[in-house]
Amino acid sequence: MNTPRLYVAILITLFAFIPAAAAAQTGPEPPVRDPHTPGYVSATELPDGAVPPADVDGNFIIGPTHAPAPEMVVQAGVPQGAIHDLVMHSADSKIYPGIAREPGTFGTVDPTDPAKLIVTTSHPAPYTRTVTVYVPQQYVPGTAAPFIVGADGPDAMLLTALDNLIAQKRVPVMIAISIGNGSGDAQGSQRGLEYDTMSGLYAEFVETEVLPYVEAQCQVKLTRDPEGRATMGCSSGASCALIMAWYRPDLYRRVLSFSGTFVNQQWPHNPETPHGAWEFHERLIPESPRKPLRIWMHVGDRDLYNPNIMPDKMHDWVVANENMARVLAEKGYPYQFVFARNAKHCEGAVKEQLLPEALEYVWQGYPVAGP
């Protein structure tokens, strides 16, 4: 179905905080972090309202005011892409037949390992997901287009930003594929299984089940060049974005992360990566050869802080993202890290402020063409 553009504009408000709700802080409010805390990365503090340059690597501090970027408003005279809403059912998937955790349950800590959660209330369950596909008006039918895959779709902000950025020739003429999750959150859920598992399985699901469906239904051709493929997300969707590229750099090499869940949230337990996505900054990035990835990351000063029962000291989102910035710098990765003052987990206002610059940064080096 081709969704009217007015509907998309309305969705910007409706969906601004959905990723945050998917991994909401429980219990007391998280502490407000100082970006100059000893042990945090050194960062350039920008004037309030400013965002980092899109062509500069490194660490930056923004806020406390977060006004939306001009590119986040539908603008008259700008070519508007077509939007198609597709539906996928768990019964048709060979990779993800579907699971769910019983409502009101979470799990218990393994008495022999505080970093391991035992979940006994997860069981097979069907799901239905929406895949929202954006095809820019400038796309030439039959050509292989670069594209970005996003988690927790539909992401109305992304679609509006792309209209304006493509028209301004600040990013390539790209297709966006905003994939809804399979429901639930964290350990024992379908969303958690998809996004927090440290493997190339979700990338394989997208490659073999989602992309062929998109090409057939939307009459588009997607590039096979990994330099022309990006991933993005918020919270566990952001850790998923990096997981896709880390395990399959032959498929994806550009990553955009808001409030990345680089913490210990993988389930089922995997002895090869026992600390889940915390392993990225604890061991994987420091101990592996540098991969051909370009990464943009963000965290808020009031991001999630131990929002569960696990006493493993591996559920601090600010520390996890600070650690990520440190190890990426040490390995010489091209990356940009933004610490946002006055911002909670997946803060919608921060995304509206930063998304255009983040997209421009992450697509650096890729040819920008089109009429």
Secondary structure, DSSP 8 states (H G I E B T S, - for coil): -B--HHHHHHHHHHHTTHHHHHT---SS------TT-TTS---EE--TT----TT--EEEEE-S-----GGGS--TTS---EEEEEEEEGGG-SS---EEE-TT---EEETTEEEEEE--SEEE---EEEEEEEE-TT--TTSEE-EEEESSS--HHHHHHHHHHHHTTSS-S-EEEEE---S--STTSHHHHHHH-SSSHHHHHIIIIIHHHHHHHHT-EE---GGGEEEEEETHHHHHHHHHHHH-TTT--EEEEES---SS--SS--TTSTTGGGHIIIIIHHHS---S-EEEEEEEEE--B--SS--SS--BHHHHHHHHHHHHHHHT--EEEEEEEEEETT-HHHHHHHHHHHHHHHTTTS-----
